[in-house]
Structure formats: structure tokens, C-alpha cells
Amino acid sequence: MAVPRIARVFGAVNIGSFRISALIAGRAENGDLMVLGSAHRAAQGVKRGYVVDMPAATYAVRDAIERAEKMANTSVSGVWVGCSGAGLASRIAHVENEIGGRRIEADDIQSLLIGAREVIQPEGRMVLHASPAHYTLDGAHGVTNPKGLHAERLGVDIHVMLADGAPVRNLTESVQNAHLDVEAVVASPMATALACLSQEERELGVALVEFGGEVTTVSVHIAGMLLELRTIPMGSGDITDAIAGALGIRRFQAERLKCVNGSAIASPADHREMIPVHGPGEEFTGQLARHADEKNRIPRAELISIITAQLSTLMDEISKVLKQMGFSGVKGAQVVFTGGGAELAGLADFAQGALGRPVRIGRPTNGLLKGLPEAHATPGFSTLAGLALYAASDPQDIRTIGPSRGGRGAGAGMGVLTRFFHAMRDYF
């Protein structure tokens, strides 16, 4: 079968506290969005979603994108960047114009969107997105394209995403220092929702919980829009730290125990099952973990009790922010967990019991993004996949209404060569 020709290429970089990942996707001539290359590496210079060491973060970004480019056998000069920190806040603004009962033309829609710029009130903060969510005709909601319809009044709901300026500039600079253009900084809940949530869920009402390494972001989506979000400064890394502290072991050992033997659900056999603290081939220094036997093994029940104690604290915080955002009743049913922390065994069952709502684990939908490697088709890479989907959707921003500035084509092959010369200049 002939490989479809790639008409346009998109680059995405997600800068997380635990890992930095990159993806290169291509829009084929037949309309399919295909993964050309993807890669990830350990994060450097990032803490709780904020860049705290510019050179280290820049190096990690450059390394991740070059690995993805090598796999894709192509390069990009610009990328869409995910942002999970920076004090994200979501606002909805409504604007209406009188139409007088006549047929709505393209000029009416453009005039409405241009006028909507005046309602944006950033209050000293940076505007990441200002996009039309849906239109209204004489107060009736849910209109996706009003062109050709008749109405007395044409309205639009504008979704505005705000962020603190300084952290976003640090994020942008870490990418630009890697000799990449920043197409846009995208709030991670918007990107992740595209990868993990169905359109029906977003219409009926759903809470998306991004359980990251050091930050957990809770966002509420109703009527197809992201209405509100909160950020909790806790993540799966705090569980790792709690295990390391309670058992008196190294952090990498705690991480391995959590990932390999950890669970959010206890079983009667846990007290009898002894698990080794040291991994295969790891040299034993003679230092035993707390509560370990002479072979440096601990009861699995001990590990699970530490994990569930931390999860209980996190679930309490999630319940608080859901209540603050009014996520209750009929429209407060479904909760979707995603992010690297959502890969913990038994998390959905634990969260369902703690929150009193149906919970499922969200992961990238392969039907939307073809060719996503199995290793990256997991909850931990939902935001990365969503960034590619967001970029390919050609999102509209009312601040830049006018002729399209065009995308980065497949011929951006000078990107690697340009960055090579820049790197030579920087380091030598």
C-alpha cells in the first residue's frame, strides 16, 4: 500500500515536571493525522510546572525534539508547547450583535468576533487563547456555524484562557533557546481534553483530572467548553517521595516499587507477599529499608498503605476543588483521570470510592491520531497527543482574525541544520 503524501507537519513539545516529550505529526493528503515520530526524556530544570533552570530545561527540550525528528526522518522549526502551570484560569465571555431577522453572512460573524475583542479583560495577565466556543441565535445555544441562518440577534461565547506572564515567558524562552519557534503556548487541559474526552462527555459535563508528576490539574468541561479549572500542587512524585521517606530508601527505588508493585487497592494477600526493595542486578550495600527482612524485602501491604494515604489526601483536595467549581448533581457525574499518575494500578476504583462518582482512565484515542506508538498511547502522554490534535484543528483566535499565516510545511528540513550551527555557537 502506498504511503500517503504528507501535506503539512506539526511539532509538539510537552514540558512536564517528570518528563519532557516531543511529537511530530503530519497531515496526509487524505486528511489523516499521522504520527511521524515521538520521543521523551527525563525532565530537567522544571519544578511544579514552572521552569526553574533555563539552561537545563532548554537542553532537555532540544534533546527530546531531536530524538523525535530522528525517528520521523524530518525536522520542524516551530512547535506547539503545553503549559500546566503558570496560574492558568479559564473565563467565558458572551457577546451579541443585532441582525434584524435577515440571513447571517460571513461578514456578520467576522464583525461579531472582532467586536468580542473588547470584552477580553486580562486584568494584567497574559491571554493564551481567545476562541469562539459556540454561537447563539436569539438566545438559543449550541450553534456551531450560524452562516446562512436567520436571527434577530447573533451571539457568541468566547473562551478565554489566562496565565501569569512571567512563567509563560520562561517556558517560551526555554523552547526558543533550543532554536525552535513557538507556534503557541497551549493550556494543557484544552489539549488533553481533545485526546481523552469524547464530544458527548464534553457536552454532558465531565471533570478531567490530569494527575501529573508534581501538579494535578482539575478542569470542568460542559456544553463543549472548558468552563473552569484549578491546579493542585501535588502529583505522583509526592507518592514516590512519601515511599522513599517512610522506608528510608533512594528515590529511584521508591519509584520502581510504586510502578512495579504499587496499587491503589489493597488485597488480603498483601501482608503475606514480600517484595524486594533492590531491583535485579542492583548492588546491595547492606543498608536495609525500614520494616524490611534480612533479604531487604518489605510486605506489599506496607507499600500500599503509604500509597493510599497519599491518594486519600489528593482525593480530598480534588473533592474540594470540584465543589468550588460547582461540579455536582446531574452535570457532575463523570470524572476522567489521565496523566502519568493515572497509570497506577487500581486508581480508577480508588478514586470512584473516594469521590463518589463514576471514574475512568483517559488515554489518547488512536482513532484521531494514527500511528501513535504503544509506549506513548498511555495516560502519561495524553497532553502530548492532544497538542498535535489541537495544532491540526487550526484553532481560531479572535485576536488574529484575518488571512491564515499558514503552517509549518514538510519542507522545514533546515531546522536541524540551523539548530546545529546555533548549538556550535552556544557551546563552543
LOSE-93125 format. One record per residue (C-alpha): residue number from 0; residue in three letters; chain; x, y, z. Coordinates in steps of 0.05 Angstrom, whole numbers, plus 5000, padded with zeros to 4 digits. Example, Ala and Ser with C-alpha at 12.3 -4.5 7.8 and 13.67 -1.06 7.14 Angstrom:
<sites>
SITE   n res chain east north   up
SITE   0 Ala     A 5246  4910 5156
SITE   1 Ser     A 5273  4979 5143
</sites>
This chain:
<sites>
SITE   n res chain east north   up
SITE   0 Met     A 5000  5000 5000
SITE   1 Ala     A 5027  5068 4981
SITE   2 Val     A 5044  5114 5039
SITE   3 Pro     A 5001  5177 5035
SITE   4 Arg     A 5038  5241 5020
SITE   5 Ile     A 5046  5288 5079
SITE   6 Ala     A 5019  5357 5063
SITE   7 Arg     A 5034  5392 5129
SITE   8 Val     A 5077  5377 5191
SITE   9 Phe     A 5064  5396 5264
SITE  10 Gly     A 5112  5395 5322
SITE  11 Ala     A 5091  5389 5395
SITE  12 Val     A 5130  5393 5460
SITE  13 Asn     A 5101  5379 5529
SITE  14 Ile     A 5145  5406 5585
SITE  15 Gly     A 5126  5368 5647
SITE  16 Ser     A 5158  5363 5716
SITE  17 Phe     A 5173  5289 5708
SITE  18 Arg     A 5187  5282 5633
SITE  19 Ile     A 5194  5325 5571
SITE  20 Ser     A 5163  5294 5510
SITE  21 Ala     A 5160  5313 5436
SITE  22 Leu     A 5119  5291 5378
SITE  23 Ile     A 5120  5305 5303
SITE  24 Ala     A 5055  5292 5266
SITE  25 Gly     A 5036  5300 5193
SITE  26 Arg     A 4970  5316 5159
SITE  27 Ala     A 4965  5269 5099
SITE  28 Glu     A 4932  5290 5034
SITE  29 Asn     A 4874  5243 5050
SITE  30 Gly     A 4861  5282 5115
SITE  31 Asp     A 4891  5231 5164
SITE  32 Leu     A 4934  5258 5221
SITE  33 Met     A 4993  5211 5229
SITE  34 Val     A 5049  5207 5280
SITE  35 Leu     A 5116  5211 5244
SITE  36 Gly     A 5160  5209 5306
SITE  37 Ser     A 5155  5216 5381
SITE  38 Ala     A 5204  5214 5439
SITE  39 His     A 5212  5231 5512
SITE  40 Arg     A 5266  5240 5564
SITE  41 Ala     A 5272  5257 5638
SITE  42 Ala     A 5254  5329 5655
SITE  43 Gln     A 5307  5378 5676
SITE  44 Gly     A 5300  5449 5701
SITE  45 Val     A 5225  5444 5714
SITE  46 Lys     A 5190  5443 5782
SITE  47 Arg     A 5115  5440 5794
SITE  48 Gly     A 5103  5461 5722
SITE  49 Tyr     A 5150  5521 5725
SITE  50 Val     A 5218  5530 5692
SITE  51 Val     A 5269  5539 5748
SITE  52 Asp     A 5334  5526 5709
SITE  53 Met     A 5334  5555 5639
SITE  54 Pro     A 5397  5520 5611
SITE  55 Ala     A 5375  5452 5637
SITE  56 Ala     A 5304  5459 5611
SITE  57 Thr     A 5330  5483 5543
SITE  58 Tyr     A 5377  5424 5537
SITE  59 Ala     A 5321  5375 5554
SITE  60 Val     A 5274  5406 5503
SITE  61 Arg     A 5327  5405 5449
SITE  62 Asp     A 5344  5332 5464
SITE  63 Ala     A 5271  5310 5462
SITE  64 Ile     A 5254  5344 5396
SITE  65 Glu     A 5317  5319 5363
SITE  66 Arg     A 5300  5247 5383
SITE  67 Ala     A 5231  5256 5353
SITE  68 Glu     A 5260  5286 5290
SITE  69 Lys     A 5308  5228 5282
SITE  70 Met     A 5250  5179 5287
SITE  71 Ala     A 5208  5220 5239
SITE  72 Asn     A 5265  5229 5190
SITE  73 Thr     A 5244  5302 5183
SITE  74 Ser     A 5250  5365 5224
SITE  75 Val     A 5208  5422 5248
SITE  76 Ser     A 5225  5495 5260
SITE  77 Gly     A 5165  5511 5304
SITE  78 Val     A 5127  5474 5358
SITE  79 Trp     A 5063  5479 5399
SITE  80 Val     A 5080  5479 5473
SITE  81 Gly     A 5038  5451 5530
SITE  82 Cys     A 5032  5491 5595
SITE  83 Ser     A 5005  5461 5661
SITE  84 Gly     A 5030  5514 5710
SITE  85 Ala     A 5032  5590 5706
SITE  86 Gly     A 4967  5600 5745
SITE  87 Leu     A 4920  5580 5689
SITE  88 Ala     A 4850  5608 5692
SITE  89 Ser     A 4790  5599 5646
SITE  90 Arg     A 4737  5651 5630
SITE  91 Ile     A 4675  5652 5586
SITE  92 Ala     A 4651  5718 5556
SITE  93 His     A 4586  5727 5516
SITE  94 Val     A 4576  5780 5462
SITE  95 Glu     A 4515  5794 5418
SITE  96 Asn     A 4500  5836 5356
SITE  97 Glu     A 4433  5856 5326
SITE  98 Ile     A 4420  5822 5259
SITE  99 Gly     A 4348  5844 5247
SITE 100 Gly     A 4320  5778 5225
SITE 101 Arg     A 4359  5773 5160
SITE 102 Arg     A 4406  5718 5136
SITE 103 Ile     A 4473  5715 5172
SITE 104 Glu     A 4532  5726 5126
SITE 105 Ala     A 4607  5714 5137
SITE 106 Asp     A 4617  5789 5148
SITE 107 Asp     A 4567  5787 5206
SITE 108 Ile     A 4606  5732 5240
SITE 109 Gln     A 4673  5767 5230
SITE 110 Ser     A 4644  5833 5256
SITE 111 Leu     A 4618  5797 5318
SITE 112 Leu     A 4686  5764 5332
SITE 113 Ile     A 4724  5829 5322
SITE 114 Gly     A 4677  5864 5370
SITE 115 Ala     A 4687  5808 5420
SITE 116 Arg     A 4759  5830 5429
SITE 117 Glu     A 4734  5889 5471
SITE 118 Val     A 4704  5843 5524
SITE 119 Ile     A 4770  5808 5539
SITE 120 Gln     A 4794  5834 5607
SITE 121 Pro     A 4861  5801 5623
SITE 122 Glu     A 4869  5843 5687
SITE 123 Gly     A 4944  5846 5678
SITE 124 Arg     A 4952  5773 5658
SITE 125 Met     A 4972  5740 5593
SITE 126 Val     A 4918  5715 5545
SITE 127 Leu     A 4937  5646 5518
SITE 128 His     A 4873  5634 5479
SITE 129 Ala     A 4811  5674 5460
SITE 130 Ser     A 4770  5629 5416
SITE 131 Pro     A 4696  5624 5397
SITE 132 Ala     A 4666  5564 5433
SITE 133 His     A 4597  5565 5401
SITE 134 Tyr     A 4545  5614 5375
SITE 135 Thr     A 4475  5632 5397
SITE 136 Leu     A 4415  5652 5355
SITE 137 Asp     A 4364  5694 5393
SITE 138 Gly     A 4390  5663 5458
SITE 139 Ala     A 4388  5591 5433
SITE 140 His     A 4455  5557 5448
SITE 141 Gly     A 4494  5503 5412
SITE 142 Val     A 4502  5532 5343
SITE 143 Thr     A 4569  5513 5312
SITE 144 Asn     A 4562  5551 5246
SITE 145 Pro     A 4509  5606 5241
SITE 146 Lys     A 4525  5625 5169
SITE 147 Gly     A 4463  5622 5125
SITE 148 Leu     A 4414  5621 5183
SITE 149 His     A 4365  5677 5203
SITE 150 Ala     A 4363  5711 5270
SITE 151 Glu     A 4345  5775 5306
SITE 152 Arg     A 4408  5771 5349
SITE 153 Leu     A 4473  5734 5336
SITE 154 Gly     A 4515  5718 5397
SITE 155 Val     A 4579  5681 5412
SITE 156 Asp     A 4611  5651 5474
SITE 157 Ile     A 4685  5667 5475
SITE 158 His     A 4731  5621 5515
SITE 159 Val     A 4789  5660 5544
SITE 160 Met     A 4848  5624 5577
SITE 161 Leu     A 4892  5668 5622
SITE 162 Ala     A 4960  5655 5652
SITE 163 Asp     A 5014  5691 5692
SITE 164 Gly     A 5061  5725 5643
SITE 165 Ala     A 5129  5711 5673
SITE 166 Pro     A 5123  5635 5677
SITE 167 Val     A 5097  5632 5606
SITE 168 Arg     A 5154  5675 5581
SITE 169 Asn     A 5203  5628 5617
SITE 170 Leu     A 5170  5568 5583
SITE 171 Thr     A 5172  5602 5515
SITE 172 Glu     A 5245  5623 5524
SITE 173 Ser     A 5267  5553 5542
SITE 174 Val     A 5239  5529 5475
SITE 175 Gln     A 5265  5588 5435
SITE 176 Asn     A 5335  5578 5465
SITE 177 Ala     A 5331  5508 5434
SITE 178 His     A 5326  5545 5367
SITE 179 Leu     A 5252  5530 5357
SITE 180 Asp     A 5196  5578 5342
SITE 181 Val     A 5137  5575 5389
SITE 182 Glu     A 5073  5570 5348
SITE 183 Ala     A 5031  5577 5411
SITE 184 Val     A 5031  5560 5485
SITE 185 Val     A 4971  5516 5497
SITE 186 Ala     A 4938  5505 5565
SITE 187 Ser     A 4946  5430 5578
SITE 188 Pro     A 4873  5418 5598
SITE 189 Met     A 4850  5442 5529
SITE 190 Ala     A 4898  5396 5493
SITE 191 Thr     A 4887  5337 5539
SITE 192 Ala     A 4812  5341 5532
SITE 193 Leu     A 4818  5333 5456
SITE 194 Ala     A 4858  5268 5466
SITE 195 Cys     A 4819  5237 5523
SITE 196 Leu     A 4747  5261 5524
SITE 197 Ser     A 4691  5245 5475
SITE 198 Gln     A 4649  5301 5447
SITE 199 Glu     A 4589  5273 5483
SITE 200 Glu     A 4626  5275 5550
SITE 201 Arg     A 4646  5347 5538
SITE 202 Glu     A 4574  5365 5522
SITE 203 Leu     A 4541  5329 5580
SITE 204 Gly     A 4592  5350 5632
SITE 205 Val     A 4656  5318 5655
SITE 206 Ala     A 4714  5333 5702
SITE 207 Leu     A 4783  5319 5674
SITE 208 Val     A 4837  5306 5726
SITE 209 Glu     A 4909  5309 5699
SITE 210 Phe     A 4949  5272 5751
SITE 211 Gly     A 5020  5294 5734
SITE 212 Gly     A 5087  5285 5767
SITE 213 Glu     A 5084  5346 5812
SITE 214 Val     A 5019  5381 5793
SITE 215 Thr     A 4947  5357 5788
SITE 216 Thr     A 4901  5400 5745
SITE 217 Val     A 4826  5393 5751
SITE 218 Ser     A 4783  5422 5695
SITE 219 Val     A 4708  5421 5684
SITE 220 His     A 4680  5415 5613
SITE 221 Ile     A 4606  5428 5599
SITE 222 Ala     A 4569  5445 5535
SITE 223 Gly     A 4632  5432 5495
SITE 224 Met     A 4671  5485 5533
SITE 225 Leu     A 4725  5485 5587
SITE 226 Leu     A 4688  5526 5639
SITE 227 Glu     A 4736  5527 5698
SITE 228 Leu     A 4799  5496 5725
SITE 229 Arg     A 4841  5491 5788
SITE 230 Thr     A 4913  5469 5799
SITE 231 Ile     A 4933  5427 5860
SITE 232 Pro     A 5008  5428 5877
SITE 233 Met     A 5010  5353 5887
SITE 234 Gly     A 5027  5296 5840
SITE 235 Ser     A 5051  5224 5833
SITE 236 Gly     A 5121  5247 5852
SITE 237 Asp     A 5095  5263 5922
SITE 238 Ile     A 5075  5190 5929
SITE 239 Thr     A 5145  5170 5908
SITE 240 Asp     A 5175  5217 5960
SITE 241 Ala     A 5129  5190 6014
SITE 242 Ile     A 5151  5119 5999
SITE 243 Ala     A 5225  5139 6000
SITE 244 Gly     A 5216  5176 6065
SITE 245 Ala     A 5175  5123 6101
SITE 246 Leu     A 5221  5065 6081
SITE 247 Gly     A 5287  5103 6083
SITE 248 Ile     A 5307  5085 6012
SITE 249 Arg     A 5331  5120 5949
SITE 250 Arg     A 5281  5157 5906
SITE 251 Phe     A 5293  5114 5845
SITE 252 Gln     A 5280  5052 5887
SITE 253 Ala     A 5215  5083 5912
SITE 254 Glu     A 5193  5100 5841
SITE 255 Arg     A 5207  5028 5818
SITE 256 Leu     A 5168  5000 5877
SITE 257 Lys     A 5109  5045 5862
SITE 258 Cys     A 5107  5029 5787
SITE 259 Val     A 5122  4954 5791
SITE 260 Asn     A 5089  4932 5856
SITE 261 Gly     A 5045  4991 5876
SITE 262 Ser     A 4970  4993 5875
SITE 263 Ala     A 4914  5038 5899
SITE 264 Ile     A 4873  4977 5921
SITE 265 Ala     A 4893  4931 5978
SITE 266 Ser     A 4882  4856 5979
SITE 267 Pro     A 4883  4804 6036
SITE 268 Ala     A 4946  4773 6007
SITE 269 Asp     A 4987  4837 6012
SITE 270 His     A 5011  4822 6083
SITE 271 Arg     A 5040  4755 6060
SITE 272 Glu     A 5073  4780 5996
SITE 273 Met     A 5144  4804 6007
SITE 274 Ile     A 5173  4848 5953
SITE 275 Pro     A 5247  4864 5944
SITE 276 Val     A 5270  4936 5952
SITE 277 His     A 5330  4925 5907
SITE 278 Gly     A 5320  4914 5834
SITE 279 Pro     A 5351  4859 5791
SITE 280 Gly     A 5427  4869 5785
SITE 281 Glu     A 5427  4926 5835
SITE 282 Glu     A 5484  4922 5885
SITE 283 Phe     A 5462  4913 5957
SITE 284 Thr     A 5501  4960 6003
SITE 285 Gly     A 5478  4926 6067
SITE 286 Gln     A 5431  4983 6086
SITE 287 Leu     A 5362  4953 6099
SITE 288 Ala     A 5297  4990 6087
SITE 289 Arg     A 5253  5004 6147
SITE 290 His     A 5207  4945 6163
SITE 291 Ala     A 5248  4901 6115
SITE 292 Asp     A 5270  4829 6129
SITE 293 Glu     A 5342  4805 6125
SITE 294 Lys     A 5336  4800 6048
SITE 295 Asn     A 5314  4873 6045
SITE 296 Arg     A 5242  4855 6028
SITE 297 Ile     A 5181  4891 6053
SITE 298 Pro     A 5108  4869 6058
SITE 299 Arg     A 5069  4894 5998
SITE 300 Ala     A 5016  4917 6048
SITE 301 Glu     A 5067  4968 6075
SITE 302 Leu     A 5077  4998 6006
SITE 303 Ile     A 5003  5001 5990
SITE 304 Ser     A 4986  5035 6057
SITE 305 Ile     A 5036  5091 6041
SITE 306 Ile     A 5006  5099 5971
SITE 307 Thr     A 4934  5100 5994
SITE 308 Ala     A 4949  5150 6049
SITE 309 Gln     A 4977  5199 5998
SITE 310 Leu     A 4920  5186 5949
SITE 311 Ser     A 4869  5200 6004
SITE 312 Thr     A 4899  5269 6015
SITE 313 Leu     A 4898  5283 5940
SITE 314 Met     A 4825  5259 5933
SITE 315 Asp     A 4805  5306 5989
SITE 316 Glu     A 4836  5364 5951
SITE 317 Ile     A 4802  5342 5886
SITE 318 Ser     A 4735  5338 5921
SITE 319 Lys     A 4744  5409 5949
SITE 320 Val     A 4760  5440 5881
SITE 321 Leu     A 4703  5402 5847
SITE 322 Lys     A 4655  5431 5899
SITE 323 Gln     A 4685  5500 5889
SITE 324 Met     A 4672  5495 5814
SITE 325 Gly     A 4601  5472 5824
SITE 326 Phe     A 4612  5403 5794
SITE 327 Ser     A 4554  5366 5826
SITE 328 Gly     A 4485  5339 5812
SITE 329 Val     A 4466  5313 5743
SITE 330 Lys     A 4522  5351 5709
SITE 331 Gly     A 4573  5327 5760
SITE 332 Ala     A 4575  5253 5745
SITE 333 Gln     A 4634  5231 5702
SITE 334 Val     A 4706  5241 5723
SITE 335 Val     A 4765  5222 5678
SITE 336 Phe     A 4835  5213 5705
SITE 337 Thr     A 4895  5219 5659
SITE 338 Gly     A 4968  5237 5664
SITE 339 Gly     A 5027  5195 5686
SITE 340 Gly     A 4998  5185 5756
SITE 341 Ala     A 4935  5154 5726
SITE 342 Glu     A 4976  5093 5705
SITE 343 Leu     A 4977  5069 5778
SITE 344 Ala     A 4941  5002 5784
SITE 345 Gly     A 4872  5007 5815
SITE 346 Leu     A 4868  5083 5813
SITE 347 Ala     A 4800  5086 5779
SITE 348 Asp     A 4768  5042 5833
SITE 349 Phe     A 4801  5081 5889
SITE 350 Ala     A 4780  5148 5861
SITE 351 Gln     A 4709  5125 5848
SITE 352 Gly     A 4702  5105 5920
SITE 353 Ala     A 4734  5168 5946
SITE 354 Leu     A 4697  5217 5901
SITE 355 Gly     A 4630  5181 5898
SITE 356 Arg     A 4627  5188 5822
SITE 357 Pro     A 4640  5143 5762
SITE 358 Val     A 4714  5146 5744
SITE 359 Arg     A 4751  5121 5683
SITE 360 Ile     A 4823  5127 5660
SITE 361 Gly     A 4833  5171 5598
SITE 362 Arg     A 4886  5157 5545
SITE 363 Pro     A 4898  5182 5475
SITE 364 Thr     A 4847  5158 5424
SITE 365 Asn     A 4884  5124 5367
SITE 366 Gly     A 4825  5136 5320
SITE 367 Leu     A 4842  5210 5319
SITE 368 Leu     A 4918  5205 5316
SITE 369 Lys     A 4942  5147 5274
SITE 370 Gly     A 5008  5111 5285
SITE 371 Leu     A 5017  5131 5358
SITE 372 Pro     A 5069  5083 5387
SITE 373 Glu     A 5042  5036 5441
SITE 374 Ala     A 5091  5065 5491
SITE 375 His     A 5060  5134 5480
SITE 376 Ala     A 4987  5112 5477
SITE 377 Thr     A 4983  5116 5552
SITE 378 Pro     A 4953  5167 5601
SITE 379 Gly     A 5021  5198 5613
SITE 380 Phe     A 5025  5222 5541
SITE 381 Ser     A 4953  5248 5534
SITE 382 Thr     A 4974  5321 5533
SITE 383 Leu     A 5027  5309 5480
SITE 384 Ala     A 4977  5275 5434
SITE 385 Gly     A 4927  5329 5448
SITE 386 Leu     A 4976  5383 5428
SITE 387 Ala     A 4982  5352 5359
SITE 388 Leu     A 4907  5347 5353
SITE 389 Tyr     A 4899  5419 5376
SITE 390 Ala     A 4951  5444 5325
SITE 391 Ala     A 4918  5404 5269
SITE 392 Ser     A 4850  5432 5285
SITE 393 Asp     A 4873  5500 5262
SITE 394 Pro     A 4845  5536 5323
SITE 395 Gln     A 4815  5605 5313
SITE 396 Asp     A 4836  5663 5357
SITE 397 Ile     A 4794  5726 5355
SITE 398 Arg     A 4857  5768 5365
SITE 399 Thr     A 4885  5744 5297
SITE 400 Ile     A 4824  5744 5252
SITE 401 Gly     A 4846  5752 5180
SITE 402 Pro     A 4887  5715 5128
SITE 403 Ser     A 4918  5650 5153
SITE 404 Arg     A 4991  5654 5169
SITE 405 Gly     A 5000  5583 5144
SITE 406 Gly     A 5031  5523 5177
SITE 407 Arg     A 5099  5493 5180
SITE 408 Gly     A 5107  5451 5119
SITE 409 Ala     A 5142  5385 5109
SITE 410 Gly     A 5199  5423 5078
SITE 411 Ala     A 5223  5451 5144
SITE 412 Gly     A 5285  5409 5135
SITE 413 Met     A 5333  5465 5151
SITE 414 Gly     A 5311  5462 5225
SITE 415 Val     A 5363  5411 5247
SITE 416 Leu     A 5419  5443 5208
SITE 417 Thr     A 5402  5512 5235
SITE 418 Arg     A 5400  5487 5307
SITE 419 Phe     A 5466  5451 5296
SITE 420 Phe     A 5501  5516 5278
SITE 421 His     A 5467  5552 5335
SITE 422 Ala     A 5488  5498 5383
SITE 423 Met     A 5560  5502 5358
SITE 424 Arg     A 5558  5576 5371
SITE 425 Asp     A 5528  5568 5440
SITE 426 Tyr     A 5574  5515 5467
SITE 427 Phe     A 5639  5529 5430
</sites>
